[in-house]
Each structure stands twice: as C-alpha cells, then as structure tokens.
Amino acid sequence: MPVGTSWIRGLFIVALAGPGACSSPAADPGGGTLGSGGHAPLTSNTGGEIGSVSATGGFIGNGPGTGGGIAATGSDAGIGTGQPDADIAAGAGGATVSFPANDPRNGNGNGNGNGNGNGNGGSGSGTTAGGGIMRGPAPTLASASTAGPYTVKTTTSGYKDEPGFGAATIYYPADADAPFASVAICPGFTATQSSIAAWGPFLASHGIVVMTIDTNATGDSVVQRSTALMDALDCLKAENTRSGGPLAGKLDVTRMGLMGWSMGGGGTWIDANTHPELRTAITLAGHIVTAPGGTGAITTIAVPTLMFAGQTDSAILGGGMSQPIYTQIPDSVPKMLYEIAGLGHDAGNNPANNSKNVGLYGLSWQKVFLEGDTRYRSFLLTKGPNASDFRTNLQ
C-alpha cells in the first residue's frame, strides 16, 4: 500500500477570535462558547468542541459530533500536529484533525481523537482521519531505535489453540490506547521463538502487539512455517473477540503483518505472495530455496516488504536469497533490502543489532505501513548505516 505524495507538515489553526487571548467568553458559530484561555473552548456544542467553525474549512473537528473535542487548557493546547498523506493524525489531548473530503491529505473520514496527552506534542494516541494510528510526539532517531514509552505485558496461555504452531508468547502494550496493529513472528530451522524474542518487547513498547511462535517441530519446512504464521494471525484475530482476554476489542484486525527469520522469513515471503491483505512483511535473512519453486515462485508480492540480510551469511542459510526476491517484487510495491556489512545469518534477529539501526528501520517500516504513521517515513529515506547492499524504491 504505497504512501502518497508528501505534504507540508503542520496544522492550519482557525483563528477563532483574532490574535491573542479572548478577554471574555463569546458565542461561536456552533453555539458553544470560547473561553478566556485563548483558543481553548469551555463548552461543547453539536459540532464537537469547535464543530461548525470547521465543518466547511475542515481544519479542526470536521462535522457534527465527531470532533472529539480539544479537551485542553490554555491557548491552543492539545491541538496536535497534522501529518502528510491519507493518515492525518489526531493530536495529543484528544483533538481531532481532519480535512475536507476531497483534500488528498484526508482519508475521507472523520478522525476520532482518543489521546490523553497534556497539550500539543503530549503522550496520547489517536486514530487518524484515514484510519491509521499515531502515538505520542514526533519520533527522533533515538526514540525510534530504543524501547518505547509503553509498559509491556505478556501472555502465554488462554489464546485460541491453532494447529499450525506450537507454543507462543503475545506481547502487548499495557498502558497505550487501543486500537492496536499486530505482527506474528516465526523462527528459523531448528530454532525456537527465543531466537527472535527481542522483537516482541521492542515493538510492543511502541504500541504494536506481537506474537512470537514456536513451530510444531523445529525441523518444519518453509511451507509449514507459512501455515504457522497465518494460523498465528487467526489466533490474534480471535484474541480481539475473546471475552476476558487482555486484547478483547483492542485489535485493528485489518492491520496485521508478518515477520520471520531464515525459513520463517521464507514462510513470510510465501504468505506475502498469496495474502495481499497483509499490511507488512519483514524478513530476517530469509531462506526460500528449499521451498517448492524456490525464489522463482515469489513473483506476486503486493505487501510492503522489508528484508534484512547479513553480508557474511552463507548461501545455504540465507545469503543472497533476498536479492532476487527484491527484484521480483513489483516496483509499485514499497520494498527495501538492507544487507549489513560484517554480520551473518542472525543480522536481523535483534533490534539492537548494527548499533540499533535494525530496530530503527524495522520499527519505522511497521509504523509507516502497518500503523500508517508517516512521521517515521523520513528515517527510511536514508541509506542504512554500515550497509553492504541497500536497495529501496521509497522516495
């Protein structure tokens, strides 16, 4: 799902009472009142906090009852910042940011702010007008490459028992606002979920639910691992409706992705080749040559795909297998190959690898294409540090 043309960042703010703070409350066109705290309204009306002021201009609110409110104190607090393309995010503090229906920056829907931050740039989260998710203040290189702000909890039981995989661990952010996107991750030949477990708490601390799985047998084939991954996603979908479960009603089941190491990466390619509804695919030194058709069978991927590889990886494990897959993914599909100099088959197994750049690029890919938060896109437009082979069609 390619990201569209970028627009200038920022949010146009409607001048409700001219420059400076209002000296006394005054009626606004929507029937509410404007308070003495600058632009912060005191009384709701039928158009949301600002409502009909913005129903035609589309700058704040955007229609009766859907504005979600600015819920802030002081001048302009909590309004948040608009972002480019279809994912125009709700700002911290619960503000909703939308644009007119025909504006290409809008996803043709009203965003519903559900943040609980304290003013502009706070720590709340929100659902964007285009249905994406934006959490917290604008990311930095440091914040996007280290653990995020959310407390991570795990569950290893109670979930729906699917036949394609063995044991599993679900990592989820305990104190972030729903909805959550989710990812299933599969290990490689002879390995267990412990080999890729570092991705669980890392992504969950940034607001993404992660399910790491064991295969039924450590020697399961690439095709069996592709089945295991899709069964894991079915399990996560069931978590969204499981009464009493920690994720009941909290998952956006239209925002799901896959990751896999070695043969698990091969299974990820197979699923991405046959399930265009997936939002993301990330492979960690993917192995595919032992699957039917090998690399030649992966020709119809329509899922945004990021491939980590290691320069010193051996040809029998995963060395050189990501390059033909990258070439065969259509240029209309967002894709990236990041081969890291001096690292081998486990180059992508831990977000801390390569001076935390594995985490930076992996999280940014999930944020942009899984959650729809385009603030992370700029991190993907720079050649990966210490790359022996770096290819992308992102611009």
C-alpha positions in Angstrom: 0.0 0.0 0.0 2.3 2.8 -1.2 2.4 6.0 0.6 1.3 9.0 -1.4 2.9 12.3 -2.2 4.1 14.1 1.0 2.6 17.4 2.0 4.0 20.1 4.2 3.7 19.1 7.8 1.7 21.1 10.2 -1.8 22.0 11.1 -3.7 25.0 10.0 -5.4 26.6 13.0 -8.6 28.5 12.6 -8.3 32.0 14.2 -11.4 32.0 16.3 -11.1 35.4 18.0 -8.2 37.2 16.3 -4.7 37.4 17.8 -4.1 36.9 21.5 -6.4 35.5 24.1 -10.1 36.4 24.4 -10.8 38.9 27.1 -14.2 37.3 27.9 -16.4 34.4 26.7 -18.1 34.9 23.4 -20.5 32.8 21.3 -19.0 30.8 18.5 -20.9 29.9 15.3 -21.5 26.4 16.5 -23.5 27.5 19.5 -20.8 27.0 22.2 -18.6 29.4 23.9 -15.0 30.4 23.7 -13.2 30.7 27.0 -10.7 33.2 28.3 -7.8 30.7 27.9 -7.1 31.7 24.3 -8.4 29.3 21.8 -9.4 26.6 24.3 -13.2 26.2 24.3 -15.1 25.8 27.5 -18.4 24.5 26.3 -19.2 21.7 23.7 -21.8 22.1 21.0 -23.3 19.9 18.4 -20.3 20.2 16.2 -17.8 19.0 18.7 -15.7 21.5 20.6 -15.2 23.7 17.6 -17.8 22.0 15.3 -19.4 24.1 12.7 -16.5 26.5 12.7 -14.5 23.9 10.9 -17.2 21.9 9.2 -16.6 23.8 6.0 -13.0 24.7 6.5 -12.0 21.2 7.6 -9.2 22.4 9.8 -10.3 21.2 13.2 -13.2 19.0 14.0 -15.0 18.3 10.7 -18.6 17.7 11.3 -21.3 17.4 14.0 -20.5 15.3 16.9 -17.3 13.8 15.5 -14.8 16.4 16.6 -13.8 14.6 19.8 -13.0 17.8 21.5 -9.9 19.7 22.1 -10.1 18.9 25.8 -7.3 21.2 26.7 -6.5 24.2 28.8 -4.6 27.3 27.8 -4.0 28.8 24.4 -4.1 26.2 21.6 -3.1 23.3 23.9 -3.8 19.8 22.8 -4.4 20.6 19.1 -1.7 18.3 17.9 0.0 18.2 14.5 -1.3 17.2 11.2 0.8 14.7 9.1 1.1 14.2 5.4 -0.9 12.0 3.1 -4.0 10.0 4.0 -3.0 9.4 7.6 -3.8 12.8 9.2 -3.5 12.1 12.9 -5.4 13.1 15.9 -3.3 15.2 18.2 -2.5 14.6 21.8 -5.1 15.8 24.2 -7.9 14.2 22.2 -8.1 16.7 19.4 -9.3 15.5 16.0 -7.6 16.7 12.9 -9.4 16.3 9.6 -9.5 17.9 6.2 -12.3 18.4 3.6 -13.4 15.2 1.9 -11.8 16.0 -1.4 -8.5 17.0 0.1 -5.8 14.3 -0.7 -4.4 14.7 2.8 -7.7 13.3 4.2 -8.7 9.7 4.2 -12.3 10.7 3.5 -13.3 10.0 7.1 -13.6 11.9 10.3 -10.8 11.2 12.8 -11.8 10.4 16.3 -9.2 11.7 18.8 -8.7 9.4 21.8 -5.5 10.8 23.1 -4.9 11.7 26.7 -1.8 13.7 26.5 -1.3 17.1 28.0 -1.4 19.6 25.2 0.4 19.7 21.8 3.0 17.0 21.5 1.7 15.1 24.5 1.9 11.3 25.0 -1.6 10.4 23.9 -2.5 8.4 20.9 -5.2 9.0 18.2 -6.9 7.4 15.3 -6.2 9.3 12.1 -8.8 10.5 9.5 -7.6 7.8 7.1 -7.9 5.1 9.8 -4.2 5.0 10.7 -2.7 5.3 14.2 -0.3 7.9 15.6 1.1 7.7 19.1 2.9 10.3 21.1 5.2 13.2 20.0 7.1 13.2 16.8 9.8 10.5 16.8 13.5 11.1 16.8 16.4 8.8 15.8 16.9 8.0 19.4 13.3 7.3 20.3 12.7 5.1 17.2 15.7 2.9 17.8 15.3 2.2 21.5 12.5 0.9 23.7 9.3 2.9 23.5 7.3 4.5 26.3 4.7 1.8 27.0 4.8 -0.9 29.6 4.9 -4.4 28.0 3.0 -7.4 29.4 2.9 -10.9 28.0 0.5 -13.8 27.9 1.4 -17.4 27.1 -2.0 -19.1 27.6 -5.7 -18.7 27.1 -5.4 -17.9 23.4 -7.1 -20.0 20.7 -5.2 -23.2 20.0 -4.4 -23.3 16.3 -2.9 -26.4 14.7 -0.1 -24.7 12.7 2.2 -23.7 15.5 3.3 -24.8 19.0 3.8 -22.6 22.0 3.5 -18.8 21.7 4.0 -15.6 23.5 1.9 -12.5 23.0 3.5 -9.2 23.9 1.2 -6.2 24.3 1.4 -2.6 25.5 -0.5 -2.4 28.8 -0.9 1.4 29.0 -1.3 2.5 25.4 -4.7 3.4 23.9 -6.3 1.0 21.5 -6.7 0.1 18.7 -3.5 -1.9 18.1 -1.9 -3.3 15.0 -0.3 -6.7 15.3 2.5 -8.8 14.0 3.3 -12.6 14.1 6.9 -13.7 14.0 8.3 -17.1 13.2 11.8 -18.5 13.9 14.1 -20.5 11.6 15.1 -24.1 11.1 16.0 -25.8 14.4 15.3 -22.6 16.3 12.6 -21.6 18.8 10.8 -18.3 19.5 13.6 -17.3 21.9 15.8 -16.6 18.8 13.6 -13.7 17.7 12.0 -12.8 21.0 13.8 -9.4 21.3 11.4 -8.1 18.7 8.4 -8.7 21.0 9.0 -6.3 23.8 10.6 -3.8 21.4 7.6 -3.4 19.1 5.1 -3.7 21.9 6.8 -0.9 23.8 6.0 1.2 20.8 2.3 0.2 20.8 2.3 -2.8 18.4 1.1 -6.2 19.6 3.5 -9.0 18.8 3.0 -12.8 18.8 6.2 -14.9 18.6 5.6 -18.6 17.9 7.3 -21.9 18.1 6.7 -24.3 15.2 5.2 -27.7 15.9 8.7 -29.2 15.2 11.9 -27.3 14.9 12.5 -29.0 11.6 9.3 -27.9 10.0 9.6 -26.8 6.3 9.3 -23.4 4.8 5.7 -24.1 3.7 4.8 -25.4 7.2 6.1 -22.2 8.6 4.0 -20.1 6.2 0.9 -22.0 7.6 2.1 -21.4 11.1 2.3 -17.7 10.5 -1.2 -17.4 9.1 -2.6 -19.5 12.0 -0.9 -17.1 14.4 -2.7 -14.2 12.8 -6.0 -16.2 13.1 -5.2 -16.6 16.8 -4.7 -12.9 17.2 -8.0 -12.2 15.5 -9.6 -14.5 18.0 -8.0 -12.5 20.8 -9.9 -9.5 19.7 -13.2 -11.2 20.5 -12.1 -13.4 23.4 -14.1 -12.5 26.5 -11.9 -11.6 29.4 -8.7 -11.6 27.3 -6.3 -8.7 27.6 -6.8 -7.7 24.0 -10.6 -8.0 23.7 -11.9 -5.3 21.5 -8.5 -3.7 21.2 -7.0 -5.0 17.9 -7.5 -3.5 14.5 -7.6 -6.8 12.6 -7.2 -5.0 9.3 -3.7 -4.0 10.3 -1.7 -7.2 10.6 1.8 -8.1 9.4 4.3 -10.9 9.4 8.0 -11.3 10.2 10.3 -14.4 10.1 13.8 -15.5 10.4 15.5 -17.8 7.9 12.9 -20.4 7.0 10.4 -18.3 8.9 11.3 -15.5 6.5 10.7 -17.8 3.6 7.3 -18.6 5.1 6.7 -14.8 5.3 7.5 -14.4 1.6 5.1 -17.2 0.7 2.3 -15.6 2.7 3.0 -12.1 1.3 2.9 -13.7 -2.1 -0.6 -15.1 -1.5 -2.2 -12.7 1.0 -2.3 -9.1 -0.3 -4.5 -8.1 2.6 -1.4 -8.2 4.9 0.0 -4.7 5.7 3.7 -5.6 6.1 6.2 -8.3 5.7 9.7 -8.2 7.2 12.2 -11.0 6.7 15.3 -11.6 8.7 17.9 -13.3 6.4 15.0 -15.1 4.7 15.5 -18.6 3.3 13.4 -19.9 0.4 15.4 -22.2 -1.8 14.2 -25.4 -0.1 10.5 -24.4 -0.8 8.8 -25.5 -3.9 9.9 -23.3 -6.8 12.5 -21.5 -4.6 12.9 -17.8 -5.3 11.2 -18.2 -8.6 7.9 -18.8 -7.0 7.8 -15.4 -5.3 6.6 -13.1 -8.0 3.3 -11.5 -6.9 4.0 -9.9 -3.6 1.8 -6.8 -3.1 2.7 -6.3 0.5 5.2 -3.6 1.6 8.3 -5.7 2.3 11.5 -5.0 4.2 14.3 -7.5 4.0 17.3 -7.6 6.4 20.3 -9.7 5.4 23.8 -10.3 6.6 26.8 -9.8 4.3 28.7 -12.9 5.7 25.6 -15.2 5.7 26.2 -18.5 4.0 24.5 -19.3 0.7 22.9 -22.5 2.2 21.2 -20.5 5.0 20.0 -17.2 3.5 23.0 -15.5 1.9 22.0 -14.0 -1.5 18.3 -15.1 -1.3 16.8 -11.7 -0.5 18.3 -10.0 -3.7 16.2 -11.9 -6.3 13.1 -11.5 -4.1 13.6 -7.8 -4.0 14.0 -7.7 -7.8 10.8 -9.7 -8.3 8.6 -7.6 -6.1 6.8 -5.1 -8.4 8.1 -1.6 -8.3 4.7 -0.4 -7.4 5.0 -2.1 -4.0 7.1 -0.4 -1.3 10.2 -2.5 -0.8 13.6 -2.3 0.8 16.7 -4.6 1.1 19.2 -3.8 3.9 22.2 -6.1 3.9 24.5 -5.3 6.8 28.3 -5.5 6.4 30.1 -7.8 8.7 27.0 -9.6 10.1 25.8 -13.1 9.3 22.6 -15.1 9.4 21.3 -13.5 12.6 21.8 -9.9 11.4 18.2 -9.0 11.9 17.2 -11.1 14.9 17.6 -8.3 17.5 16.5 -4.7 17.1 19.7 -3.7 18.9 21.9 -5.1 16.1 24.1 -2.8 14.0 24.1 0.0 16.6 20.3 -0.2 16.9 19.7 0.5 13.2 17.9 -2.8 12.8 15.4 -1.6 15.3 15.2 1.9 13.7 14.4 0.5 10.2 12.2 -2.3 11.4 10.0 -0.1 13.7 9.8 2.6 11.1 8.6 0.2 8.4 5.9 -1.1 10.8 4.9 2.4 11.8 4.6 3.7 8.2 3.0 0.7 6.5 1.3 -1.2 9.4 0.0 1.7 11.5 0.0 4.4 8.9 2.2 6.9 10.9 4.1 8.7 8.2 6.2 10.7 10.7 8.6 7.7 10.6 9.0 7.8 6.8 12.0 10.1 6.8 14.1 7.5 8.6 13.6 5.1 5.7 14.8 7.5 3.1 18.4 7.4 4.2 20.7 4.6 3.3 21.1 2.2 6.2 24.3 2.7 8.1 27.0 0.0 7.6 25.1 -1.4 4.5 26.9 -3.7 2.1 23.8 -3.7 -0.1 21.0 -1.2 0.3 18.1 -1.0 -2.2 14.7 0.7 -1.9 12.1 2.3 -4.1 10.9 4.7 -1.5 11.3 8.4 -2.4 
